[in-house]
Amino acid sequence: MRTMRETAFDPTALSSLPIFPLPNCVLLPGGLLPLHVFEPRYRELTRDCLAGHQLMGVARLRPGYESTYYGRPPVYERFGVGKIICSEELPDGRFALLLRGVARVELARELPADRQYRLVEARELCDADCDPTDARDHHHKLVTLCDRLAEVIEEGGSQLRELARAFDSPGACADAVAAALIMDADVRQELLEACDPMVRIQRTLGHVSHLLCELAPCSESVN
């Protein structure tokens, strides 16, 4: 098992970024994604990534992709970029990978095919400005709710507490908590596409509140 050093995201990699299209898979910044790589084209992608910047786009396939899966089926234009933080090449040439989401990007154009896999030019999506006091208040509320949720879940409570405190930015905190707790691909896609951090943190707050009320029934909204 090879563990990669975690470094800052290099935006120059977006000029020629390999993408790994997957059905119903949305990688949010701060989230973790284990991958089992077995198709020859994605083995080639993995080897090239490991030899270079260790970055790949994880693009969600649009519905109806099945008929063109082995070509260039359409993907959602906004997708996550993951950095390989752990890799293992298996004896038969397959790979076991662990990615950490490092950015949200938008597809600018697909590049000519000179590899078995797809390469795109992408541009990074930056957060919109928001009221810092409002964002700080919502951030504190999300941390508090995660603490309360950690008390009632069967396992992973300490990890949830640590995760909620691992990011100074409210938007980054919302991304990481959503990546850990929200499984619905459509909701994750909406959060990925939201450049307003207040939208992400409010929606994540709503999800954590809902989970908390399911596990510890409450008579009124959690806040």
Secondary structure, 3 states (H helix, E strand, C coil): CEECCCCCCCHHHHHHEEEEEEECCCCCCCCEEEEEECCHHHHHHHHHHHHCCCEEEEEEECCCHHHHCCCCCCECCEEEEEEEEEEEECCCCCEEEEEEEEEEEEEEEECCCCCCCEEEEEEECCCCCCCHHHHHHHHHHHHHHHHHHHHHCCCCHHHHHHHHCCCCCHHHHHHHHHHHHCCCHHHHHHHHHCCCHHHHHHHHHHHHHHHHHHHCCCCCCCC
